[in-house]
């Protein structure tokens, strides 16, 4: 491997020869060229060699100076030397040469080559004390910018933000010149701008403030605010810092908006899944189903059982498919329970909504206790399949997780399919007919009892699928349903019954409002505010946002 | 749909009624304390001391059930937030009891209750003002639930929020209150609530004599509450309530103010619930936000249904029976309790919509109306 340091060595040797051969006035030229060369070539091997041998000095003060100088030099080879020194693996030969001991062999830190002629036990260990260790750590921090590992370089470039100074700026400039990875270079330039903002000349500071204005990092924000507040800051620089701060705040606000919007849509889609089934049963049959939350819970347990089945009986490679199987299983299971519930209890209570409410509450208690008796009270863990884990990082520390995206998509697919069923199938037509005018639908030959049972089954089945979705974002426990039941009711009441559009708007707006209130008021207070707002909203529109008009609207009460 | 057979006119306040009322009163207020005080502990009918606060607790529940029956059974308002009024009354009493602790708390702070010291608060929040005095606390027990019900009811009934919609928003109300009281910085003790009481009116709450007095206070409150509800339901207003329960629009078209009638009875019911809560707290020794949970409020409805809604005595009987069953079952076989409770909900709505007292009354009416004894015998 060619050592780049040799390239800078040869011009100097050439210059030395010039001194020996030519007149004194030529020596001046040589000195000037040497200085120029030193400025052009960032890693000066002679200095590196000198400093490395200075590490072997007896005095701790000299050692400390050499370490600091090595740190500022910006030579990648210094990392190995300083690490070795810190670990007590740096040895000194009797002739003054310094060697790195690497378990089995000795390595020359200047060339990186083995030194087979020396034996480790013949060499002295170069001693360090705690003060030196501190200095080494500081020097290494800067040097990681030159590390061979791209991840370490990126980390160091970001760390450099924390202690901006003139020294840092010099190091970063060298590092940027050597850097080839564009992402790391961008991070380094950001840190360089921060360092220059603090320590540079006025023009540099102004340019740095402009550069920093295009970022979103909170640390940079603090830094700019500090510069702005410092009493000795130049007015122009202060103004530039102000502009940069405003631009950062603006961008952060937008990112926050996007994050809240996404979280709100995510929560809204979960609420929507939980509430769609309720909206159908309430809208079509005027039935308040308090056991709806338990249908969700049953769906989540169906997902859990599917997962356990896949783990126990099928090849390990198939585990990712369990969720695909869990959706129809949960739908069918919850729908079956729903039809049984409708046939055995609810059909005797039509026209008595309050009694239905109490009876279904009783059913919900029984279902909860049944699940608790079978599976036990502790939370069950349902893991995300691999295609749902992970997420995408966006600017400003805002992550979009994949499971939430899948749930949002799933929710809209369910809604779309449901809209198709309601509007394009014979069953949907019958359902709408029964919703609008039950006696007339019955007169026209629609078997309303059958429609009721199927509708209730459909609503419960969708709740079951909602349970599968919920199992992907939270724990599965017998109380799962009770967490969502009040929220789902509010969605239905807010949106108006018997109306998918109302449910959609109700769920999404509740979700988004909730998430926007959370940072302002805190999660619990935000929820309280939403509850109170809905209670007040009901006063104005007692039948919801999208109320059914006409005769049925009055009869429902 | 006719849910129960209501006694009308003179029979309501007849000597027969007073005899039954006083008989029950004597049993609760004289016989039970007497047995507790003078029966030797090893005799067959002895009542150990721990039973007295338990019975007192049941009586508070009975008053709570009575308050729900007044609005649900007679005015068709199924409030699923009745527990909120109960808990608010309880919190008012709890605050008074907290102030009575004085310097005997764990931290011995003369100014602040323990939980505020724990939160490193410096001074008492303004809404704790006055709770050093029993009279203030007693007024708040009535005013706080009453005012909340007045405002909430006015908003709801004015815009004609009825039926299940009203049930759901009352549930949302108690849910919101529960979340609020769970917050530590509300100043009501957060999720631990308030406990570790020492004195009430200078009497040690742990002494048997204080407990017996509290029990007697609960008996008295229940008796007075019952008479009040009976008076309201038998008055002209009571007739209007029954009518609007069965056909609200028709009553409105006849010129009655449905809003005012409902608002009045809703507020009275909230005050009764608040008083029940205030008597409940010193007997059980704790109040915490779980009293606000929606599940608790729905459970009150089952007490009323089991006893028979639309019958005041039914609410009391239901509350006593269901809670006695709960105490017994949660001790004997805890995992079966929810099955039994759930089955009660289903059974009372499907099979016995009239409840126990309703069934008894129906049986008596059938017997009275039978044209001849012979025919009655054949029917049976």
Interface residues (C-beta under 8 A of the other chain):
Chain A: X288 X290 X345 X348 X349 X352 X353 X354 X355 X356 X357 X358 X359 X361 X362 X363 X364 X365 X366 X368 X369 X370 X372 X373 X482 X486 X489 X490 X493 X524 X525 X527 X528 X531 X532 X534 X535 X536 X538 X539 X540 X542 X543 X554 X556 X557
Chain B: X1 X72 X78 X152 X155 X156 X158 X159 X160 X161 X162 X163 X164 X165 X167 X168 X169 X171 X172 X173 X175 X176 X179 X180 X182 X183 X248 X249 X294 X295 X298 X301 X302 X305 X335 X338 X339 X341 X342 X343 X344 X345 X346 X348 X349 X350 X353
